[in-house]
Amino acid sequence: MMIMEIMTKPGAIIKIKLLQNSPARDYFESTERLLLRTLQSKLEKDNSEKFPLNSEEAKMLQKIYEKYKKHL
């Protein structure tokens, strides 16, 4: 059984910025780079308090974070 980590809007933005400003950015696949930019834009444009990413987007962000966290 996999326990899904609860992600908040500020937490997601921090993860994206950590990844983009670390040596990990040199290893991103083009689809990962595009996804991170898209998700960051979506998070920053949404003015509501609710988490704007759907479960698939959150899962993909967490997967990218886990893949590259050794470079942080």
Backbone torsions as a table, in degrees:
resi	resn	phi	psi	omega
1	MET	NA	126.3	-179.3
2	MET	-96.9	127.2	178.1
3	ILE	-93.0	122.0	-178.9
4	MET	-80.2	127.4	177.4
5	GLU	-70.8	133.8	178.5
6	ILE	-76.6	127.3	-177.8
7	MET	-115.3	134.0	176.8
8	THR	-101.2	165.6	178.9
9	LYS	-60.2	-51.2	177.7
10	PRO	-62.7	-35.9	179.4
11	GLY	-64.1	-40.4	179.0
12	ALA	-66.3	-42.6	178.6
13	ILE	-62.5	-42.3	179.1
14	ILE	-62.6	-44.3	179.0
15	LYS	-60.3	-44.0	-179.5
16	ILE	-63.2	-46.5	-178.6
17	LYS	-66.6	-37.4	176.1
18	LEU	-59.4	-47.0	-179.9
19	LEU	-63.3	-45.5	-176.2
20	GLN	-69.1	-25.3	-177.9
21	ASN	-104.2	18.3	-179.8
22	SER	-117.8	171.1	175.6
23	PRO	-60.7	-14.9	178.4
24	ALA	-58.6	-30.2	-177.1
25	ARG	-59.5	-23.6	178.6
26	ASP	-72.9	-13.9	-175.6
27	TYR	-110.5	-4.3	-178.2
28	PHE	-61.0	142.1	167.8
29	GLU	-78.1	157.6	-176.5
30	SER	-60.3	-36.0	179.0
31	THR	-66.8	-35.9	178.6
32	GLU	-68.9	-42.2	178.8
33	ARG	-60.6	-45.7	179.7
34	LEU	-64.8	-44.1	-179.9
35	LEU	-61.2	-44.4	179.9
36	LEU	-61.4	-42.7	178.1
37	ARG	-63.9	-42.8	-179.4
38	THR	-63.8	-46.2	-179.9
39	LEU	-65.1	-40.7	178.9
40	GLN	-62.3	-44.0	178.7
41	SER	-61.7	-44.9	179.5
42	LYS	-61.7	-42.4	-179.7
43	LEU	-67.2	-42.1	-175.8
44	GLU	-76.6	-26.4	179.7
45	LYS	-81.2	-24.4	-177.9
46	ASP	-78.4	118.9	-176.8
47	ASN	-92.4	-4.1	-178.5
48	SER	-80.4	167.7	179.5
49	GLU	-82.0	-18.4	-176.7
50	LYS	-75.8	156.9	-178.7
51	PHE	-76.6	115.2	-171.8
52	PRO	-79.9	-9.4	-178.3
53	LEU	-87.7	142.6	175.0
54	ASN	-80.2	173.0	-173.9
55	SER	-63.4	-34.1	179.2
56	GLU	-67.1	-43.0	178.5
57	GLU	-63.9	-43.8	179.2
58	ALA	-63.2	-40.1	179.2
59	LYS	-64.6	-41.2	179.6
60	MET	-66.8	-40.6	177.3
61	LEU	-61.4	-45.7	-179.9
62	GLN	-63.6	-37.3	179.5
63	LYS	-65.0	-44.2	177.9
64	ILE	-64.3	-43.1	179.7
65	TYR	-59.7	-46.7	-179.9
66	GLU	-63.5	-37.9	-178.7
67	LYS	-64.6	-37.4	-173.0
68	TYR	-110.8	3.4	-174.9
69	LYS	-64.3	-20.3	177.0
70	LYS	-66.6	-17.4	180.0
71	HIS	-93.1	-1.8	-177.6
72	LEU	-81.7	NA	NA
